[in-house]
Amino acid sequence: MEFVILAVVIAALVVVGLVSGLVVSGRKKKQLPPAPSSTPTLTPPAEPHVGEEAETPREEPRRTIEEAGPPDAQAPVAEAPAVAEPEVPAAPALEIPEPTAGRLVRLRARLARSQSTLGKGLLTLLSRDNLDEDTWEEIEDTLLTADVGVAPTQELVERLRERVRVLGTRTPEGLRTLLREELLALLGTDFDRAVKTESGVDTPGVVMVVGVNGTGKTTTTGKLARVLVADGRSVVLGAADTFRAAAADQLQTWGERVGARTVRGPEGGDPASIAFDAVKEGIAEGADVVLIDTAGRLHTKTGLMDELGKVKRVVEKHGPLDEILLVLDATTGQNGLVQARVFAEVVDITGIVLTKLDGTAKGGIVIAVQRELGVPVKLVGLGEGPDDLAPFEPEAFVDALIGD
């Protein structure tokens, strides 16, 4: 009996052992990680955001050499892509302006085409067999149409009548010589037409450019900078035209093309303040010339004209203004003379710049404006090109009018 009981207990123990083994084995199988792939992907830990704790990376199960395979079979480590160096844009090459000496002679053909009506018309009339009163009236009308002005026209006609009668000159060459001499006498060959850009003191020469809107004032200032650079002068530009949108940008573009710095201020700012700063910068940099582009204004607006006088007074705190150039559109004729009169009263004009002279047959405005103001035409604009601003030369101008 005892033997039977002992056998049952032993059998029970064996059964319990087998069942425990099966349970443990099952648990171990559940805890085993999945078999690693041949080329595992390693995921870097995410960077913690501000205020968060860094997440502790989980350990990957270690692999034996057999599982990892030979070194050649392991996944290659990706190299970081090369970062391309940013390209630094090359500074734009500065333009070399055309020399100013003889510019008007080189532009003579262009001037002659637009002014042929005046010169050739006069020569045709003077070449008639009979210079009667009707012919002289036609000569007078031709001069008035060309905007020579009433007083200069009467003076020229009287001089021509007297010389033709006394000298008896009737050959084409003789008439051309006669007309050339009389036109030069009206233009004046004894004027000092040089743009004054040298100060009498130890400061840069200061040139202020004035005029009404639409005459090409800002463009003329930029072209004048090219003229000065071509003559070996260093230039600072003052963008004191703060009322016209993009005027400062336009002037700065002109300056950058020849290496001239532009002093500018906010749109709608005080023009006098900007003009003052431009001269101050010119002194600090040791520049040769400071060019100040002022806001265009109607000559009938008293307030704006008074402000122009303020700009002049503020600039003169650094020293005297060496030149005040009035820009006139040659196509406006007698209206330009009215403008010239008012500007001259406010800022003491010292020289005239005539623009668009190539687009009109009214070249007589040169004579009229000089007679009106008593100051010389110093520069003329003969086209849209950057180097089409030329020092005025009376001989070349008259030769272009009447031809060879």
Residue pairs with C-beta under 8 A, 6 or more apart in sequence:
33 61
36 61
36 63
36 67
38 69
38 73
39 75
40 60
40 75
42 60
45 54
45 55
45 57
46 55
48 54
48 55
68 74
92 256
94 257
94 258
94 259
95 226
95 257
95 258
95 386
96 230
97 226
97 227
97 229
97 230
97 258
97 386
97 387
98 230
98 387
99 230
99 231
100 227
100 230
100 231
100 390
100 391
103 387
103 389
103 390
103 391
104 111
104 380
104 382
104 390
104 391
104 392
104 393
104 396
104 397
105 393
105 396
107 358
107 382
107 383
107 388
107 390
108 396
108 399
108 400
109 400
110 358
110 382
110 383
111 357
111 358
111 363
111 382
111 397
111 400
112 119
112 400
112 401
112 403
113 358
114 357
114 358
114 359
114 360
114 361
114 363
115 361
115 363
115 400
115 401
116 361
116 403
117 146
117 361
118 142
118 143
118 146
118 361
118 362
118 363
118 364
118 401
119 179
119 400
119 401
119 402
119 403
120 402
120 403
121 142
122 139
122 142
122 143
122 179
122 402
123 172
123 175
123 176
123 179
123 402
125 135
125 138
125 139
125 142
126 139
126 160
126 164
126 175
126 178
126 179
127 170
127 172
127 175
128 135
131 161
131 164
136 157
136 161
139 157
139 160
140 153
140 154
140 157
143 152
143 153
143 156
143 157
143 364
144 150
144 153
145 362
146 361
146 362
146 363
146 364
147 333
147 334
147 362
147 363
147 364
147 365
147 368
148 156
148 186
148 364
148 365
148 367
148 368
149 334
149 337
149 364
149 367
149 368
149 371
149 372
151 371
152 186
152 364
152 367
152 368
152 371
155 186
156 182
156 183
156 186
159 182
159 185
160 178
160 179
160 182
163 169
163 178
163 182
164 170
164 178
167 174
167 178
169 175
169 177
169 178
176 402
176 403
179 402
180 398
180 399
180 402
183 367
183 398
183 401
183 402
184 394
184 395
184 398
186 367
187 366
187 367
187 370
187 394
187 397
187 398
188 370
188 376
188 394
189 394
189 395
191 370
191 376
192 376
193 351
193 376
193 377
193 378
193 391
193 392
193 393
194 378
194 391
195 207
195 224
195 227
195 323
195 325
195 351
195 378
195 379
195 391
196 205
196 207
196 322
196 323
196 350
197 205
197 207
197 228
197 233
197 288
197 289
197 322
197 323
198 205
198 288
198 322
199 205
199 206
199 319
199 320
199 322
200 320
201 319
203 279
203 282
203 283
203 318
203 319
204 236
204 279
204 282
204 283
204 286
204 287
204 288
204 289
204 290
205 288
205 289
205 290
205 322
205 323
206 279
206 282
206 289
206 290
206 292
206 315
206 318
206 319
206 320
206 321
206 322
206 323
207 224
207 289
207 290
207 291
207 292
207 321
207 322
207 323
207 324
207 325
208 275
208 292
208 294
208 311
208 312
208 315
208 321
208 323
208 324
208 325
208 347
209 217
209 220
209 221
209 224
209 291
209 292
209 293
209 294
209 325
209 327
209 353
210 217
210 294
210 308
210 324
210 325
210 326
210 327
210 343
210 347
210 349
211 217
211 296
211 326
211 327
211 328
211 339
211 343
212 296
212 297
212 298
212 299
212 339
213 244
213 296
213 297
213 298
214 296
214 329
215 296
215 327
215 328
215 329
215 355
216 327
216 329
216 355
216 356
216 381
217 241
217 293
217 294
217 296
217 327
218 241
218 244
218 247
218 250
218 251
218 293
219 250
219 254
219 355
220 325
220 327
220 353
220 355
220 379
220 381
220 389
221 237
221 251
221 254
221 291
221 293
222 237
222 250
222 251
222 253
222 254
222 255
222 386
223 254
223 381
223 386
223 387
223 388
223 389
224 291
224 325
224 353
224 379
224 389
225 235
225 237
225 254
225 255
225 258
225 260
225 291
226 254
226 257
226 258
226 386
226 387
226 389
227 379
227 389
227 391
228 235
228 288
228 289
228 291
229 235
229 258
229 259
229 260
230 387
233 288
233 289
234 260
234 285
234 286
234 287
234 288
234 289
235 255
235 258
235 260
235 287
235 288
235 289
235 290
235 291
236 260
236 261
236 262
236 263
236 278
236 281
236 282
236 285
236 287
236 289
236 290
236 291
237 251
237 252
237 254
237 255
237 260
237 261
237 262
237 263
237 278
237 290
237 291
237 292
237 293
238 262
238 263
238 274
238 275
238 277
238 278
238 279
238 290
238 291
238 292
238 293
239 247
239 248
239 251
239 252
239 262
239 263
239 264
239 265
239 274
239 278
239 293
240 271
240 272
240 274
240 275
240 278
240 292
240 293
240 294
240 295
240 311
241 247
241 248
241 251
241 271
241 293
241 294
241 295
241 296
242 248
242 265
242 266
242 267
242 268
242 269
242 270
242 271
242 274
242 295
243 268
243 271
243 295
243 296
244 295
244 296
245 267
247 293
247 295
248 262
248 264
248 265
248 267
251 262
251 264
251 293
252 262
252 264
254 260
255 261
255 262
256 262
257 386
261 281
261 285
263 274
263 277
263 278
263 281
264 274
265 273
265 274
265 277
271 294
271 295
271 307
271 311
272 307
272 310
272 311
272 313
272 314
272 315
273 314
275 292
275 294
275 311
275 314
275 315
276 314
276 315
276 317
276 318
278 290
278 292
279 290
279 292
279 315
279 318
279 319
280 318
281 287
281 290
282 289
282 290
283 318
292 311
292 315
294 308
294 311
295 304
297 304
297 305
297 307
297 308
298 304
299 305
299 338
299 339
299 342
299 343
300 342
305 342
305 343
305 346
306 346
308 343
308 346
308 347
309 346
309 347
312 321
312 324
312 347
315 321
323 350
323 351
324 347
324 348
324 349
324 350
324 351
325 349
325 350
325 351
325 352
325 353
325 378
325 379
326 339
326 340
326 343
326 344
326 349
326 351
326 352
326 353
327 353
327 355
328 336
328 339
328 340
328 352
328 353
328 354
328 355
328 365
328 369
329 336
329 355
329 356
330 336
330 354
330 355
330 356
330 357
330 359
330 360
330 362
330 363
330 365
330 380
331 356
331 359
331 360
331 362
332 339
333 362
333 365
334 368
336 365
336 369
337 365
337 368
337 369
337 372
340 349
340 352
340 369
340 372
340 373
341 372
341 373
343 349
344 373
344 375
349 373
349 375
350 375
351 375
351 376
351 377
351 378
351 379
352 369
352 370
352 373
352 375
352 376
352 377
352 378
352 379
353 377
353 378
353 379
353 380
353 381
353 389
354 365
354 366
354 369
354 377
354 379
354 380
354 381
354 392
355 380
355 381
356 381
357 363
357 366
357 380
357 381
357 382
358 381
358 382
358 383
358 388
363 397
363 401
366 377
366 380
366 392
366 397
369 377
370 376
370 377
376 392
377 392
378 391
378 392
379 389
379 390
379 391
379 392
380 389
380 390
380 392
380 397
381 388
381 389
382 388
382 389
382 390
